[in-house]
Amino acid sequence: MTTVERVTATGAALELITKLQGQHGPLMFHQSGGCCDGSSPMCYPRGEFQTGQSDVKLGQVGGVDFWMSRSQFEYWQHTHLTLDVVPGRGGMFSLEGSHGVRFLIRSRLFTEAEQEALRDQPVQHG
């Protein structure tokens, strides 16, 4: 069985995750669905953002759990996400803001082969 990752990270994102872990300890990500901080990947100290049955764990990046709301997942379930870092200001509650950068999601549709493999990979709910 082929395992398909729903979310991965660039080298720059992994470097920033390591730096943030050194400053804040264990982390978590939650893909924001809009509202105050737009649609941005938000980085929190692990447990600061409470996940529940309305959230889906997409996987891990750099050993850090990456979550999104179930309703947003319904729209994005056919999409591979890549966590990246760009200069600028991100979400006001996300940990990277003080570093002058923000996390960003780049996306692409899964190939047919990837979608087939994902049928056998259930997602984890909070």
PyMOL commands that set and color helices and strands:
alter all, ss='L'
color gray80, all
select helices_A, chain A and resi 11-24+35-37+70-76+95-99+112-118
alter helices_A, ss='H'
color red, helices_A
select strands_A, chain A and resi 7-9+27-31+41-45+55-61+64-69+79-87+101-109+124-125
alter strands_A, ss='S'
color yellow, strands_A
deselect
rebuild
show_as cartoon
